[in-house]
Amino acid sequence: MRNSAGFFKPEPKDIQGKLELPEGFIEESLQTKTCQLMFGTISPGDASHYGLTIIALNSVEIGEHHAKLTVWGANIPEQTSDIKILVLPP
């Protein structure tokens, strides 16, 4: 998430998120389908990044899958995005 040149006014505070993975996918470190994300405050011109490693289990078919990302903060409304996950043949 980026607050380019102070686009978000006031600056977003206590930004959090939740990533919900589709069936057959898990986050590597916690081995779960749902991940809680913490971004904190994003000042004008700054960005916040969150890295995850997602594993596709053997049961996942080749093709397009979708995860749901929900982000909210102390002073911004909840926003939901659809994230495309592509599984390619080996």
C-alpha positions as CSV (number, residue, x, y, z in Angstrom):
1,M,0.0,0.0,0.0
2,R,1.4,3.4,-0.9
3,N,0.4,6.9,0.2
4,S,1.7,8.7,-2.9
5,A,2.4,12.3,-2.1
6,G,-0.2,12.3,0.7
7,F,-3.1,11.0,-1.5
8,F,-4.7,9.6,1.7
9,K,-5.7,12.5,4.0
10,P,-5.4,12.2,6.9
11,E,-2.6,9.6,6.7
12,P,-3.9,6.1,7.2
13,K,-3.3,4.9,10.7
14,D,-3.3,1.4,12.2
15,I,-3.7,-0.3,8.8
16,Q,-4.5,-4.0,9.0
17,G,-5.5,-6.6,6.6
18,K,-6.7,-10.2,6.1
19,L,-5.8,-12.4,3.2
20,E,-8.2,-15.4,2.6
21,L,-6.7,-18.0,0.3
22,P,-8.7,-20.3,-1.9
23,E,-9.0,-24.0,-1.2
24,G,-5.8,-25.9,-1.7
25,F,-3.5,-22.9,-0.9
26,I,-1.8,-22.2,2.5
27,E,0.6,-19.5,3.8
28,E,4.0,-21.2,4.3
29,S,5.0,-20.1,7.9
30,L,1.7,-20.5,9.6
31,Q,0.3,-23.3,7.4
32,T,-3.1,-21.6,7.3
33,K,-5.6,-20.4,4.7
34,T,-6.2,-17.0,6.4
35,C,-3.4,-14.5,7.2
36,Q,-3.6,-11.4,9.4
37,L,-1.5,-8.5,8.1
38,M,-0.3,-5.4,10.0
39,F,0.9,-2.4,8.1
40,G,0.8,0.4,10.7
41,T,0.7,4.1,9.8
42,I,1.6,5.1,6.2
43,S,2.9,8.7,6.0
44,P,2.7,10.8,2.8
45,G,5.1,9.5,0.2
46,D,5.7,6.3,2.1
47,A,4.7,2.7,1.3
48,S,4.2,-0.4,3.4
49,H,4.9,-3.9,2.1
50,Y,4.0,-7.3,3.4
51,G,5.7,-10.4,2.0
52,L,4.2,-13.9,2.2
53,T,5.0,-17.2,0.7
54,I,2.0,-19.1,-0.5
55,I,2.1,-22.8,-1.2
56,A,-0.2,-24.6,-3.7
57,L,-1.0,-28.1,-2.4
58,N,-0.9,-31.1,-4.8
59,S,-4.7,-31.0,-5.0
60,V,-4.7,-27.6,-6.8
61,E,-5.5,-27.7,-10.4
62,I,-3.6,-25.7,-13.1
63,G,-5.4,-22.4,-13.9
64,E,-6.7,-19.3,-12.3
65,H,-7.7,-19.1,-8.6
66,H,-8.8,-16.1,-6.5
67,A,-7.9,-14.9,-3.0
68,K,-9.7,-12.2,-1.1
69,L,-7.7,-9.3,0.5
70,T,-9.5,-7.0,3.0
71,V,-7.8,-3.9,4.3
72,W,-9.0,-1.4,6.9
73,G,-7.6,1.2,9.4
74,A,-8.5,3.5,12.2
75,N,-9.4,6.3,9.8
76,I,-10.1,4.5,6.5
77,P,-13.1,2.4,5.5
78,E,-12.8,-1.3,4.9
79,Q,-11.8,-2.2,1.3
80,T,-11.8,-5.6,-0.3
81,S,-9.9,-6.7,-3.4
82,D,-9.9,-9.9,-5.5
83,I,-6.3,-11.2,-6.0
84,K,-5.7,-13.5,-9.0
85,I,-3.4,-16.5,-8.4
86,L,-2.2,-18.3,-11.5
87,V,-1.0,-21.9,-11.3
88,L,1.1,-22.8,-14.3
89,P,2.1,-26.3,-15.5
90,P,5.6,-27.5,-14.4
